[in-house]
Amino acid sequence: MKRLFLKTTASVWLIFLVALGARLGFAWNEQRKFPHDVLAVAMFSQETGSIAKALAMGKGFSSPFGKDTGPTAWLTPVYPLLVAGIFRVFGIFTRASFFAVVFLNALFSCGVCVAIFHAGKRISGLGVASGAAWLWAIFPNAVMMPFEWVWDTSLAALLGATLLWATLELAESTRWRDWCAYGLLWGFTLMTNPSLGSLLPFLLGWAAYRAWHETKWRAMKSALAAAGIAILCCVPWTVRNYTVFHRLIPLRSNLPLELYIGSNENYAPRAVWPPKITKERELVRYFHMGEVPFMDEEKRKALAFMRAHPGIEVKLIAERFVAFWTGLVNPWQAFLTADSLLVRVLLICSTTAALGGLLGIAALLWKRSPYLFPLAAYPVVYPWLYYVTHSNLRYRHPIDPVVLLLVAIAAASVLQRSSELPAKAGALGLLEERDGKS
């Protein structure tokens, strides 16, 4: 009976179904709180929905804010194209389209269970694998995300987890086909969420280093081929951007604005109230100036502020660090004053997962695990883009599967040590008893 229970709880497909039920159940409960004629319009009224609408209407990849402002490189193309395809089938900004997008997001999110299960099984065995998958299945941040954000967030989480799994498998492969497929996976990822690209040199470099012991120079050639394929996947999009904007924009154009959002006159020592910089004002400027001149101006102002106020910038980076790992800049105060149970749950889960992930890194370091480097790269390398620009709970989501895997590794390490202590104590007592008799 015990064996059957353990086998059942370790079933990745059972975990997948539970995860799907949790996400669809949350979505069904939340959608009832919106008027029928408001739900889809409200959820699609952001950059992804606007670009997808333009694509579905035959206006090309353009107009990220609803108005006809012409071509854009605000986002990379994969997810807006997926949403545009849904619009063509179910209608633009309809409830049917919204539910189709939510269901697709839920499938992406549940797919993480499979990827993180197999990665965890290779690293630490079946117990850690099933533990990490179950954590993801019921993790509140992951349960709510498919409904809350019509964005690439859930797909990016799936890609982040799949990249880890693929990297671990690739390190033991000598087949060119596997390395080329890995390059294609990275190319698709870069065209979906370029932020994950910060991990490319670390994961690919680790896989090449591990393979070097077996195949020497062939591993280096394979790694270069994978990197080349990933870059080639981005070339058509980069060429399109250069043709349209007469400017080299490899992936996305909006980094200057993200930098300015986090570093602007509102943070100056003598900032006025109400704030001089607002989203509405920036959008008006975008409509009048056009995308490229607008981004050039945002970059100039952001860098000028950072040079003029280095002390404030350091403080802002520290605040973004806290916000990235807890959910808000002042998590304790927000927890005490929040009038929503969901907000408190998200704060607790985000902070606990971050601390557990740190313990997981420590456990791998203590064991001198060869898998320390690729796992630690996710929480150490990836967040820096958001420490420098600005932070949001959604931005952390692509690495949350790996953070929860580290939590499972930490929990397994604690359980292992706690089970070893009684055994050691018993053995020590037996030796003392023998010594006494002798």
N, C-alpha and C positions, 0 to 999 in steps of 0.2 A: 504493500500500500504506500509506504514511504517512497519507494522507488518510482511508483507511478506518479505520485504527486510531484516529485522532483523533475521527472521527465516532462510532465505537463507544464510546469512553471517555466521550464527552460525552452519551451516551444516558441520559436521566433514568430511563427505565424499567429499563435494565440496572442502574443504581445502586440503584434500588428493590429489584430482585430479589436483588442481592448483600446489601443491608442486611437483607432479610427472612431470607435464608439464615443470616446471621451470628447474628441474634437467636434464631431457632428452634433453630439448632445449639447455642448456649449454653444455652438452656432445656432442651433434651433431655439435654445432658451433666449439667447441675446437678440435674435431677429424679431422676436415678439414685442420687444420694447420700442421698435421703430414703426411709424406709420408706413403703410404699404407703398405710398407714392413718394416716400422720402428715402427709404433704405438704400436702393441701388444708386441713386444720384449722389447721396452723401458719401458712400463708400468709394465711388469711382472718381470723386472730385479731387484728384491730385494728379501728379505728373504721369504716372503709369496709365491711369484711366483716360487722361486727355490725349496722350500720344496714341493709345490703342484706338480711340475714337477716330482720330485723324487717319490712321491706317485703314480702319474698316470703311471709312468714307472715301477712300482712294486719294487722300491728300498727301500720302507719304509719311515718313517719319518726321513729324512736325508738331508744333503748337502744344507745348507741355502744360500750358495753363488755360486751355479752353479757347482762348481767342486765336484767330488765324495769324500767328506771328512768324510763320515760315519754318524752314528746316531746323532741326535741333539735334544736338549730340548730348543732351542732358542725361540720358540713360543709354546703356548698351541695349542691343535690339532683342535679345531672346525673349524676355518676359513680356514686354509690350506686344510682341508678335503673337505670343500665346493668347494673351487677352483679346487681341484684335481678332484672332480666329474664333474665339468664343462669341465675340460680338457678331461676327458674320453668321453664326449658326443660331444664336438665341436672341439677337437684337442688341442694339446699343443702349447701355445704361438701363437695362430691364432687370426685374427681379430674377428672372430665369438665368440671365447672364451672371448675376452676382452669385447665385447659389452654385452655378457651374464652376465659377472661379474658386469659391470656398471649398467645394468638393475636391478640386484639383490641388489646391493648397494643402488640404488635409491628407491627400494621398502622398504628396511630397513629404510632409511632416512625418507620416507613419513609415515611409520608406527609410527614414533615418534609423528606425529600430533595427532593420535588417543590416544596414551598413555598420552601425556601431556594435551590433552583436558579433559580427564576424571579426571586426577589428579587435574587440575585447577578448574574444576567444583565442586569437593568435597571441595576444600580449600576456594574458594571465589566466586563461582557462575558461571553462564553461560557467563557473559561478560568477565571475566578474562580467562576463559577456551578458548573461541574462539579467544581472543586477543593473548594468548600465542601460540595457534596453527597457527594462521596467521603469527605471527612473525617468527616461525620456517619455515613455508612454503616458505617465501621469504628471509630468512636470508642468505646473500651471502656466508658465511662460510659453511653453510649446503648445499647450492645449488651446490657448486663446489666440495665438498668432494667426492661424489660417483665416479666422473670421475678421480679426481687427485690422489686418493690413492687406489690401489688394496690391501687393508688391512682390518682389522676388525673394522675400525674406525666408519663407519656408523652403523654396527651391534651393536657396543658397545654403541653408542648414543641411539639406540632403547632399549637396555637392561637397560641402566641407567634410562631412562624415565619410562620404564615398572616397574622397581624395586620400584620407588617412588609411582607409581599408586598402585602397589600390596601392598606396605607397608601401605598406607592409608586405603585400603580396609581391610587388615589383622587385623589392630588394633581394628576393630569392629566385628571380627569373632570369634566364639567359636568352629568352626568345625575343627577337626583334619585334614581333607582332605585339607583344605585351607592352613594350616601351613606346611603340607608335600609338597604341590605344590609349596609353597614359597621356601622351601629348595631346591627343584629340580631346580627352576628358578635361585637360587643363584649358584647351582652347575654348571649349563650350563654357567652362566656368568663367573665364575672363570676359566672354560675351554676355554673361548673365550678371555676375557681381564682381567687378574688377578689384574690389577691396581684398578679396581672397588671394589676389595675385601676389601680395606681400609674402605669402607662404611658399610660393613656387621655388625660389632658390634653395630654401631650407629643406623642403620635403624631397625635391629632386636630388639635391646634393647629398642628403642622407642615404637615399636609395642607391645612388651611384657609389657612394663610399662603401656601403655594405656589399654591393655586387662586385666591387673592385677585388676583394679577397678571392673571388672565384674566377673571374674572367679578365682581370687586369684591364688592359686598354680597350677591350671590347665594351666594358661597362661605361667607360668615358664616351665612347662613340655613341652608344645607345642613349646615354643621357643627353648628349648634344642633339641627337635626332629628335628626342622627345621635346626638348626645348624649342627646336626649330619648328616642329609641327604646331606647337602651341602658339608660337608667334605668327606662323602662316595663317592660322585660323582667324587671326585678328586683322590681317592685311586688307581684306575686302572692305571691312568697316572703316579702317583708317584711311584708305583711298577714297571712299565715299565722303568722309569728313573733309579731307583736303580739297576734294573737287567742289564741295558745297561751300566751305568756309574760307578756302584759300589759306588755311592754317593747319599745321600739324597737330591734330587732336587724336592721339592713338586710340583712346577708349571713350572717355567722358569729358565733358566740357565744364562741369559744374564745381570742380574743386575750389576755384577762387571764391565762389559764393559761400561754400561750406566753411572756408577759412575765415571769411569776413563775418559770418554769423557768430562764430566763436570769439572773434577778436575785433571789436569795433568800438566806436565812441561811447556806446552805452556803458562800457566797463571802465571808462576813464575816471580819475579821482574826483572830478567835479562834474560828473554827468548830471544832466537835467532830468526832470520828471514832468510830464511823461517822456519816455525815451525818444531820442531823435531818430533811431533806426527801427523801423517796423517792417513786417513782411509786406504789408500793403504798399508802403512807399517804395520798397525795392522792386515789387512787381510792376508798378507804374514806370519806374526807370527802365526795367527790362523791356516793356512794351515799346517805349519810345526809342531806346538805343539799339535794340537788337542784341542777339546773344553774345557774339564775340566782343564788341566794344564794351558791353555791360560787364562781362567777366574780366576783361582787362582792367577796368576801373575798380572792380571789387578786389582784385589781386593787389593793385597799387595801394589801396586804402588799408587793407588788412596788414600788409607788410610794413607800411608806415606806422601803424598803431603798435605792432609788435616791436619795432625798433625804438619807438618813443617810450614804451612802457614795459621794459623787460621784466621788472618785478611783478607787475600785474599779470603778465603772461605766465610766469611760473606759478602764480597762485591759481590762475584759471586752469592750467594743466593739471594741477593737483585736484581741483574740484571735478574736472572731467574724469579723472581716474576714479574718484569715489562714485560718481554718477554711473560710470560704465559698469562697475562691479556690483553696485547696490541697487541701481535704478533711478536714484535721485541725488542731487548735490547734498541735501540735508536729510538723509534717510531716517534718522532717529526722530527728528522733529516732525517729518512727514508721517511717520508711523503713528505718532501720538495724536496728531491732529486730523488724520484721514477719517472721513466719514463713510468710507467704503471698505468692506471686508476684503474685496479683491485686491485693492491697493496694498493693504497690509500683507496679504498672502504673497503677492509678487515681491514686495520688499524683503520679506523673510526668505523666500526661496532663492532670490537672486544673490543675497548676501551669503546664505548658507552654502549654496553651490560654489561660490567663489572661494570661500574658506576651505571647503572640502576639496576643491581642485588644487589648492595650494598644498594641502596635506598629501594629495595623490602624487604631486611632483616630488615632495619630500620622500615618500615611500619608494618611488622609483629610483631616486638618488641613493637612498639607503641600500637598496638591493643592487645598485650598479646595473640597472636594467639597460640593455641596448636600445630599448624603445623610448628612453627618456627624452632624447632630442626631438623626434618628430611630434610627440605629444606636448611637450613644453613649448614648442614653437607657436602653437595656437594661442595660448593665453599670454605669452610673452611678446611675440612679434606683432600679431594681428591688431591689437588694440591701439597701437601708436598713432595710426591715422586719425583715430577719434580723440585721442588725448590732445592732438594738435588742432583739430578742427572743432567739433562739438559732439556731445555724446547723447545717446538715446538708447533705451532698453532694446529697441529693435535692431540697432547696429551690432549689438553683442550676439544676437541670436545665431548667426552662422557658425560660431565656435562653441555654442552651448552644448552640443552633443559630445564634444571632446572633453569639455569641462565636467560633464556628468560621468563620462568614462573615468576620468581622474578621481571623481568622488567615489565611484564603485571600487577602484583600485585601493583608495585610502581605507574604505570600509573593510575590504577583504584583508588588508594588511593588519588592521586593528583586531579583527576577529581571529586571524591566525596567531597573532602574538598572545591574545588573551587565552586561546586554547592551549598554547604551548606552555604557559606559566604553570598551570596545575600539573602538567606532565613532568615539567622540570622539578617542581616542588616534590612530587611523589618519588621521582628518581633520587633526589637528594636525600629524602627521608629514608628510603630503602638503604642507601649507602651508609647513612649514619647508624641505622639499626644493625647492619652487618659489622660495622666497625666496633659497636658496643659489645656485640657477642664475641668478637674476636679478642 
